Amino acid sequence: MNRLQRRIRSTLSEFGLNQTALAAQMKVSSSDLSLQLKRNMTMRSAINLSESLFVLTGVELTLNDFKE
């Protein structure tokens, strides 16, 4: 699990949420989100991920969160 995956998982769990909730907010399937987190994502995907996490939790991801 990379840094971004750990950050997202811990943030969601703090709010009693899971990856399925984030995927729904992003309007993608849970399996698609999982694949995006494992691969190099596009800027559009990164922005969508960051904005969706913020809507659900109020937590903003930083560029540092996306670094390996």
N, C-alpha and C positions, 0 to 999 in steps of 0.2 A: 504494500500500500504506500503510495507516494504522499508527500506533504499535503498536497491539495485534497486528496481523498480523506486523510486524517482530519484536516481542518474542517472540511464540510461535515463529516460524520460527527465530530465532537460538537460543532455548532448546532446541528440539527438535534442531537440528543439532549443538549441543554434545554431545548424548547419542547422536548417530548415529540419530536418529529423524526421522520426517517427519509431515506432516499426516494421512496415512492411518492411522498408528499412533494418533494422538490421536483421530481420528474413531472408530476401533474401540473405544478405551477409553471414549469417550463414548456408544457404541452408536448412532451416527448414520453416515450415509454421508459420504464425503469431500466430495461436492458440497454436501450440506446444511451441513456445517461451513464450507465456503468461503462459502456464502451468509450464514450467521450472522455471519461475520467482516466481511462487507461492509456489513451492515445494522445498524440499531440493534437490539441483542438484548435479550431480556427478562432480568430478574434471574435467573430460573431457569436460563436458558441460560448466563449469565455465571458463575454458581456451578458449574454442571456443567463448564464449560470449565476454570475455575480448579482444581477438585478433580481433574479428569482429568489435567491437566498436572502437578499435584503428585504424583499417583500414579506417573506415568511418569518424572518427572525430579527430584522433590523440590524444585522451584522453585515458589514461591508468587507469584501475580500480586497486585498491589496495585490499589487504586482508581485510582491514577494511570495504570496501564497501560491502563485502559479509556477514559481521556480522549483526545479528539482532539488 
